[in-house]
Amino acid sequence: EKLTRYGFLNDARYAEQLARHYVEGKKYGLRRAEFEMRHRGLSQTDVANALAEYDDPERISAQLLELLQRKYARVLCDPDDRKAAEKVTAALVRRGYSYQQIRFAIEDYFAVFYEM
């Protein structure tokens, strides 16, 4: 109680640091970041407040496009290769992104990099 009263134990600040680490550092989606944060014992309220800053569709789309460029460009070299797209989709789902977000990001990726 004394540590909390003096501000040394602050779950909200810890949640913000973890959210930054998972979303900006590890490039996790909001679902995976939430899972990891809840796994560390943070309350749903603290997690939701910390992740609210990152719940912007444009930001998520830009982050996914960056991931596709940096990490999955070799796999997604052919727009007609459905098996490669399924592998990338599965990997991104494990990172915590939704299917809809991934589908839009892959469409944007091919529109930007293969139809110039």
Beta strands, then each sheet from edge to edge (+ up, - down):
end
